[in-house]
């Protein structure tokens, strides 16, 4: 398959929103899946099994597990203090289920032993890493560019969908077993927005309670989409409000003008950063484990042998 500017025969670059996926795995695989000492490993095993399906079905040439080095970056909190505040634990960290927290370092160890590239950047979320990797791929000469497939359960990353650049999202819609392919046609069908930037503008106006983003009071998704269709983008809507354009009702204009302070900073919170100082890593699909002895020890310690065998076999194929 070919789309956008990607090479006809290029295997895709597969970018994993790792935290989104291991949270999905945790809630999708029973906690009765445990190591010999009783420690839950359901998130670890669920993530590995999903990776096996992805590698088998998507046949990527490159693979990166993108990591949340900072789940609530300071620059986003400075702009909108309510950003993800409801997810904070009493100690100021992210509130994570008690049975999931000890599995996260195990996931990191297993990925490293497999040789799967894992990138986190201090001060940024995995979404930002994905945005930067996507931008870097899009900047390659067309003859060297691969299609990019982003695997996530987070709709925020729909903003990166770009048919011309060959970027689409594989969205987890039922646990970890089913994926929805989101391209520009799907965004138009489901949200009536024009591409990824249109989705980002709509998200700014609508807000997102799950991320602590208030949005513009009284402007829901339907109204936001109608305004974008009339005025083109967020800047066009704001210009219309400032000029008293008759295409806005009096109440819409009033709400937009009252939300000027929010609208001045919200795009920088909603939109992923794309100019991060990315480390240099080898992102080629590992055809054999980077550290077989360590991987074997982890498989024994955490009862992951069957899942790891399937994944190692899929990578080798």
Buried (B, 14 or more C-beta within 10 A) or exposed (E): EEBBBBBEEBBBBBBBBBBBBBBBBBBBBEBEBBBEEEBBBBBBBBBBBBBBBBBBEBEBBBBBBBBBBBBBBEEBBEBBEEBBEEBBEEEEEBEBEEBBBBBBEBBBBBBBBBBBBBBBBEBBBBBBBBBBBBBBBBEEEEEEBBBBBBBBBBBBBBBBBBBEBBBBBBBBEEBBEEBEEBBBEBBEEEBBBBBBBBBBBBBBBBBBEEBBBEBBEEBEBEBBBEBBEEBBBBEBBBEBBEEEBEEBEEEBBEBBBBBEEBBEBBBBBBBBBBEBEBEEEEBEBBEEBBBEEBBBEBBEBBBBEEBBEBBBEBBEE
